[in-house]
Amino acid sequence: MPSGPLQAAELSALLAQLYQGPTEAVPWAGFLETVRQRLDAVFVTLVLRHPATDRPGLIVNASAYGPHLPGEPSYSEQYYALCPFLDLHPGRLFSADELFGEAGWLAHPFYAQYLAPLKLRYILAANLVTPDGVECALFISRGEAGDDFGATEKAVLQGLLPHLKRAVDLHAAFDLLQSERALYAEAVDRLLVGAIILDEHGKAIRSNDVARRLLQARDGLYLSDGTLHACCPVESRRFRKILEDTAQAHALATSRSEVTLLSRPTAATPLSVLVRPIPLSYRTEDKARRPAVAVFIRDPAGSPRNTHASLRKLFHLTPTEIELALLMVDGLTLDEAAVRLGVKKNTVRAHLRGIFAKTGATRQAVLVKMLLSSVMGMG
C-alpha cells in the first residue's frame, strides 16, 4: 500500500474498521492489519490492558504470524518492566530513534534483550489515555531491513489516535455491559427463574439454562418452529394472546405486563409466568430481529441452588439446620422432613427451634418467606 497521505475513500474505510473493532472477536484485528500493510510494518500491537505482576494483560497484534506475537508471553511476563514507551506524553507519537538517538536505542536493554532477537529495529509508539481514563498503548514496528518512519506516516497515525481513543472507550463500555449482563443472567439462573426473549414476531431469540431445561422437557412450555406454546391447549390459546398483546405494547412503546399460571405434566404445582414488553430505545425499518418480549418463568416448588454457603454466612446455621430450612422452603411438613433427614420428629423440632432463634422467625411461614426473599439464592 502507498505510504503517502490518506485519500478520502481510504480514510473512510480505515475509520469504519476502527469503530467496528470493539465488536470483533479479536478486537481491532482488521484495523491493525490494514495499518500494518499501509505502513509496511512487521507488527502492529495494541496493548489494551497493561500487564502486571498478577495478570498477563490484554495485547492484540497484527503480523504475518497472525494475531499472536511470537514474543508476546515473554513481553507480558518479563520485558514489560523494561519497556521505555509507557511513560511517554499521552496522545503523541514517538519513534525510538527520535527518543534515544540511534546509538542510544541500539544500546537500550529493551531493544537488545527483546526486540533484536525478533529482528525488529524501528518502533513507532504512542501511549494513550482515553476520555474515560482507560490507559492503552499502540506500537508499530519494522524489521532490520526496513527504514524508520517518516513525517507523513507519523501524520497518518497521529490523525487516527483520537478516533482510536474513542473506540477504546466504546470497547470498555461494551465489556462492562457484557459483564453486567452475565452477572444478572447468573443471578436469574441461581434463583431458578427461566427467561426467554422473543422478537417482534414472537420468535424466540435466546433463553437461559433454566428455561431451556423446561422447554426441552416440555414441562409446561415448549417451542414449535421457534414459537412459544403452553402444553395445555386451552391455556396455550390464552398464553398466545398474552404474547401477542405484549408484542403490540412493545411496538407502541407502552409499559404493561401480564401474569398467568401454566399447568405442567410433571408436577401438580403450575408454573408462574410473567410476560412484559422490552422498551424500544430506537426505531428502525430494517429486517433485523430485535428483542421485544421478555418471558419469565418460576417454578414455585423449586428451591434456589447453591444456597448452603449463603445460609451459613447469613444466619450461622449448622449443616443439619440448613438441610431442614431448605426442606421447609420446598414445602415439606415436619413429619416429611423428619423422614427425609432420617431423624425423629422431636429432633426436627429441636433443629427448627435453633433455626428460629438464629433467623428471628417465629413461624414456619415467616421462615420460608424470609429465606425466599433473602439473597441466599444468588450466592
PAVEX-568567 format. One line per 2 residues: number of its first residue (from 0); their letters; for each residue x, y, z of C-alpha. Coordinates in nm, 2 decimals. Example, Ala and Ser with C-alpha at 12.3 -4.5 7.8 and 13.67 -1.06 7.14 Angstrom:
BEGIN
0	AS	1.23/-0.45/0.78  1.37/-0.11/0.71
END
This chain:
BEGIN
0	MP	0.00/0.00/0.00  0.11/0.36/-0.06
2	SG	0.27/0.54/0.24  0.16/0.89/0.14
4	PL	-0.14/1.09/0.28  -0.47/0.90/0.31
6	QA	-0.72/0.95/0.04  -1.08/1.02/0.14
8	AE	-1.21/0.67/0.05  -0.92/0.50/0.22
10	LS	-0.96/0.71/0.53  -1.34/0.63/0.54
12	AL	-1.27/0.26/0.51  -1.00/0.27/0.78
14	LA	-1.23/0.46/1.02  -1.50/0.21/0.96
16	QL	-1.26/-0.07/1.06  -1.15/0.12/1.36
18	YQ	-1.50/0.18/1.50  -1.60/-0.18/1.41
20	GP	-1.31/-0.30/1.62  -1.48/-0.32/1.96
22	TE	-1.74/-0.58/1.82  -1.48/-0.81/1.66
24	AV	-1.39/-1.15/1.81  -1.03/-1.03/1.82
26	PW	-1.07/-0.66/1.89  -0.94/-0.43/1.61
28	AG	-0.78/-0.73/1.42  -0.90/-0.58/1.08
30	FL	-0.79/-0.22/1.16  -0.44/-0.33/1.29
32	ET	-0.38/-0.54/0.99  -0.48/-0.26/0.75
34	VR	-0.24/-0.02/0.93  0.04/-0.28/0.92
36	QR	0.00/-0.31/0.55  -0.04/0.06/0.49
38	LD	0.28/0.14/0.68  0.47/-0.17/0.56
40	AV	0.52/-0.28/0.92  0.62/-0.62/1.06
42	FV	0.40/-0.59/1.37  0.13/-0.35/1.48
44	TL	0.04/-0.41/1.85  -0.24/-0.26/2.06
46	VL	-0.19/-0.31/2.44  -0.55/-0.27/2.57
48	RH	-0.47/-0.37/2.93  -0.12/-0.33/3.05
50	PA	0.04/-0.64/3.21  0.10/-0.65/3.58
52	TD	0.25/-0.89/3.83  -0.09/-1.06/3.89
54	RP	-0.22/-1.07/3.53  -0.08/-1.10/3.17
56	GL	-0.26/-0.80/3.02  -0.46/-0.79/2.70
58	IV	-0.25/-0.75/2.39  -0.37/-0.76/2.02
60	NA	-0.13/-0.79/1.73  -0.14/-0.78/1.35
62	SA	0.15/-0.96/1.19  0.24/-1.22/0.92
64	YG	0.22/-1.47/1.21  -0.15/-1.37/1.28
66	PH	-0.28/-1.20/1.60  -0.02/-1.36/1.83
68	LP	0.32/-1.21/1.86  0.59/-1.47/1.90
70	GE	0.75/-1.29/2.19  0.42/-1.18/2.35
72	PS	0.44/-1.41/2.65  0.79/-1.30/2.74
74	YS	0.69/-0.94/2.70  0.40/-0.98/2.94
76	EQ	0.59/-1.19/3.19  0.94/-1.04/3.17
78	YY	1.02/-0.75/2.94  0.72/-0.53/3.01
80	AL	0.92/-0.38/3.30  1.19/-0.27/3.06
82	CP	0.95/-0.11/2.80  1.06/0.26/2.77
84	FL	0.75/0.38/2.59  0.48/0.36/2.85
86	DL	0.58/0.68/3.03  0.55/0.89/2.71
88	HP	0.34/1.20/2.69  0.00/1.06/2.62
90	GR	-0.15/1.12/2.27  0.18/1.18/2.09
92	LF	0.37/0.95/1.86  0.74/0.90/1.92
94	SA	0.99/0.68/1.73  1.26/0.50/1.92
96	DE	1.54/0.67/1.74  1.38/1.01/1.79
98	LF	1.36/0.94/2.17  1.70/0.79/2.23
100	GE	1.91/0.86/1.92  2.03/0.57/1.70
102	AG	2.32/0.47/1.92  2.12/0.50/2.24
104	WL	1.83/0.29/2.11  2.06/0.01/1.99
106	AH	2.22/0.00/2.33  1.89/0.01/2.52
108	PF	1.82/-0.32/2.72  1.46/-0.34/2.58
110	YA	1.60/-0.34/2.23  1.89/-0.57/2.29
112	QY	1.71/-0.83/2.50  1.36/-0.83/2.35
114	LA	1.34/-0.67/2.00  1.68/-0.77/1.85
116	PL	1.61/-1.15/1.88  1.28/-1.08/1.70
118	KL	1.47/-0.89/1.43  1.28/-0.57/1.49
120	RY	1.46/-0.24/1.45  1.23/0.06/1.42
122	IL	0.95/0.14/1.66  0.67/0.40/1.65
124	AA	0.49/0.42/1.98  0.20/0.62/2.14
126	NL	0.08/0.60/2.50  -0.29/0.67/2.51
128	VT	-0.53/0.78/2.78  -0.89/0.78/2.67
130	PD	-1.15/1.04/2.78  -1.29/0.78/3.03
132	GV	-0.94/0.72/3.17  -0.86/0.39/3.00
134	EC	-0.48/0.36/2.95  -0.35/0.17/2.65
136	AL	-0.06/0.18/2.40  0.00/0.14/2.03
138	FI	0.32/0.01/1.88  0.42/-0.01/1.51
140	SR	0.74/-0.19/1.43  0.96/-0.25/1.13
142	GE	1.24/-0.50/1.08  1.61/-0.46/1.03
144	AG	1.58/-0.44/0.65  1.33/-0.15/0.66
146	DD	1.35/0.22/0.72  1.25/0.45/1.00
148	FG	0.90/0.60/1.00  0.87/0.93/0.81
150	AT	0.68/1.25/0.88  0.39/1.16/0.65
152	EK	0.35/0.82/0.81  0.35/0.98/1.16
154	AV	0.09/1.23/1.05  -0.14/0.95/0.93
156	LQ	-0.12/0.77/1.27  -0.14/1.10/1.47
158	GL	-0.47/1.18/1.29  -0.61/0.83/1.38
160	LP	-0.52/0.84/1.75  -0.83/1.05/1.87
162	HL	-1.06/0.80/1.69  -0.87/0.51/1.84
164	KR	-0.92/0.65/2.19  -1.29/0.69/2.14
166	AV	-1.32/0.34/2.00  -1.13/0.20/2.31
168	DL	-1.38/0.37/2.53  -1.66/0.20/2.34
170	HA	-1.48/-0.13/2.38  -1.46/-0.07/2.76
172	AF	-1.83/0.02/2.77  -1.92/-0.30/2.58
174	DL	-1.71/-0.50/2.82  -1.89/-0.35/3.12
176	LQ	-2.23/-0.42/2.96  -2.14/-0.78/2.89
178	SE	-2.01/-0.83/3.24  -2.32/-0.68/3.39
180	RA	-2.54/-0.89/3.16  -2.36/-1.21/3.25
182	LY	-2.39/-1.12/3.62  -2.76/-1.06/3.60
184	AE	-2.81/-1.37/3.40  -2.62/-1.58/3.65
186	AV	-2.83/-1.44/3.93  -3.16/-1.52/3.75
188	DR	-3.03/-1.87/3.69  -2.94/-1.92/4.05
190	LL	-3.29/-1.81/4.15  -3.43/-2.08/3.92
192	VG	-3.61/-1.82/3.71  -3.64/-1.91/3.34
194	AI	-3.60/-1.63/3.10  -3.70/-1.63/2.73
196	IL	-3.65/-1.33/2.49  -3.89/-1.31/2.19
198	DE	-3.86/-1.08/1.89  -4.14/-0.86/1.75
200	HG	-4.29/-1.17/1.56  -4.30/-1.39/1.87
202	KA	-3.99/-1.59/1.77  -3.75/-1.70/2.05
204	IR	-3.41/-1.52/2.02  -3.25/-1.66/2.33
206	SN	-3.32/-1.83/2.67  -3.13/-1.91/2.98
208	DV	-3.04/-2.26/3.12  -3.35/-2.28/3.34
210	AR	-3.58/-2.20/3.05  -3.40/-2.44/2.82
212	RL	-3.45/-2.73/3.06  -3.82/-2.66/3.09
214	LQ	-3.86/-2.63/2.71  -3.66/-2.95/2.63
216	AR	-3.87/-3.14/2.89  -4.19/-2.98/2.76
218	DG	-4.26/-2.91/3.12  -4.55/-2.66/3.08
220	LY	-4.39/-2.49/2.78  -4.24/-2.59/2.45
222	LS	-4.11/-2.43/2.13  -4.26/-2.52/1.79
224	DG	-4.09/-2.35/1.49  -3.94/-2.10/1.72
226	TL	-4.27/-2.00/1.87  -4.36/-2.04/2.24
228	HA	-4.66/-2.25/2.34  -4.82/-2.38/2.66
230	CC	-4.85/-2.76/2.68  -5.22/-2.74/2.77
232	PV	-5.42/-2.65/2.45  -5.67/-2.43/2.64
234	ES	-5.40/-2.24/2.82  -5.19/-2.22/2.51
236	RR	-5.46/-2.01/2.33  -5.47/-1.77/2.62
238	FR	-5.10/-1.76/2.65  -5.05/-1.68/2.28
240	KI	-5.30/-1.39/2.32  -5.09/-1.26/2.61
242	LE	-4.77/-1.28/2.40  -4.94/-1.10/2.10
244	DT	-5.08/-0.82/2.32  -4.74/-0.77/2.48
246	AQ	-4.56/-0.75/2.15  -4.82/-0.49/2.04
248	AH	-4.74/-0.30/2.36  -4.37/-0.31/2.27
250	AL	-4.45/-0.17/1.92  -4.65/0.11/2.08
252	AT	-4.37/0.17/2.34  -4.62/0.13/2.62
254	SR	-4.54/-0.04/2.96  -4.76/-0.33/3.06
256	SE	-4.71/-0.68/3.20  -4.92/-0.99/3.23
258	VT	-4.90/-1.28/3.47  -5.05/-1.63/3.43
260	LL	-5.02/-1.99/3.55  -4.94/-2.27/3.32
262	SR	-5.01/-2.63/3.42  -4.74/-2.89/3.37
264	PT	-4.74/-3.26/3.31  -4.46/-3.34/3.55
266	AA	-4.58/-3.17/3.87  -4.90/-3.06/4.04
268	TP	-4.76/-2.71/4.10  -4.82/-2.49/3.80
270	LS	-4.55/-2.26/3.66  -4.58/-1.89/3.74
272	VL	-4.52/-1.68/3.42  -4.46/-1.31/3.38
274	VR	-4.47/-1.15/3.03  -4.36/-0.80/2.98
276	PI	-4.26/-0.58/2.68  -3.89/-0.48/2.63
278	PL	-3.90/-0.10/2.58  -3.79/0.04/2.24
280	SY	-3.48/0.26/2.26  -3.48/0.33/1.88
282	RT	-3.70/0.26/1.58  -3.58/0.11/1.26
284	ED	-3.73/-0.02/0.93  -3.48/-0.29/0.87
286	KA	-3.54/-0.66/0.90  -3.31/-0.72/1.20
288	RR	-3.46/-0.92/1.48  -3.50/-0.70/1.79
290	PA	-3.58/-0.82/2.14  -3.95/-0.73/2.20
292	VA	-4.09/-0.95/2.48  -3.94/-1.10/2.79
294	VF	-4.10/-1.41/2.94  -4.00/-1.50/3.30
296	IR	-4.09/-1.84/3.44  -4.08/-1.95/3.80
298	DP	-4.14/-2.30/3.95  -4.29/-2.22/4.29
300	AG	-4.19/-2.56/4.42  -3.82/-2.51/4.32
302	SP	-3.55/-2.41/4.56  -3.26/-2.19/4.47
304	RN	-2.94/-2.37/4.41  -2.60/-2.34/4.58
306	TH	-2.76/-2.19/4.89  -2.57/-2.38/5.17
308	AS	-2.28/-2.14/5.19  -2.51/-1.83/5.18
310	LR	-2.73/-1.97/5.46  -2.43/-2.04/5.67
312	KL	-2.29/-1.69/5.63  -2.62/-1.51/5.67
314	FH	-2.77/-1.70/5.97  -2.48/-1.91/6.10
316	LT	-2.69/-2.23/6.06  -2.54/-2.58/6.11
318	PT	-2.54/-2.82/5.82  -2.85/-3.01/5.96
320	EI	-3.03/-2.68/6.02  -2.95/-2.57/5.66
322	EL	-3.09/-2.90/5.52  -3.41/-2.86/5.73
324	AL	-3.45/-2.49/5.63  -3.43/-2.59/5.26
326	LM	-3.68/-2.87/5.31  -3.92/-2.61/5.46
328	VD	-3.87/-2.39/5.16  -3.96/-2.69/4.94
330	GL	-4.29/-2.71/5.13  -4.23/-3.03/5.33
332	TL	-4.41/-3.08/5.67  -4.21/-3.15/5.98
334	DE	-4.31/-3.52/5.96  -4.19/-3.53/5.59
336	AA	-3.87/-3.35/5.68  -3.80/-3.60/5.97
338	VR	-3.84/-3.89/5.72  -3.62/-3.72/5.46
340	LG	-3.35/-3.65/5.72  -3.38/-3.99/5.89
342	VK	-3.44/-3.85/6.24  -3.72/-3.84/6.49
344	KN	-3.98/-3.56/6.48  -3.87/-3.43/6.82
346	TV	-3.52/-3.39/6.68  -3.65/-3.20/6.38
348	RA	-3.84/-2.97/6.62  -3.52/-2.90/6.82
350	HL	-3.34/-2.81/6.50  -3.63/-2.59/6.39
352	RG	-3.62/-2.40/6.73  -3.25/-2.34/6.66
354	IF	-3.33/-2.20/6.32  -3.60/-1.97/6.46
356	AK	-3.35/-1.84/6.73  -3.08/-1.77/6.46
358	TG	-3.31/-1.61/6.20  -3.56/-1.43/6.42
360	AT	-3.85/-1.61/6.26  -4.14/-1.72/6.48
362	RQ	-4.34/-1.95/6.24  -4.26/-2.18/5.95
364	AV	-4.44/-1.95/5.71  -4.23/-1.65/5.83
366	LV	-3.91/-1.86/5.79  -3.99/-1.96/5.44
368	KM	-4.08/-1.60/5.34  -3.76/-1.48/5.49
370	LL	-3.54/-1.73/5.32  -3.71/-1.69/4.98
372	SS	-3.68/-1.31/5.00  -3.31/-1.31/5.11
374	VM	-3.01/-1.31/4.87  -2.93/-1.68/4.95
376	GM	-3.02/-1.80/4.60  -2.78/-1.55/4.44
378	G	-2.47/-1.67/4.62
END
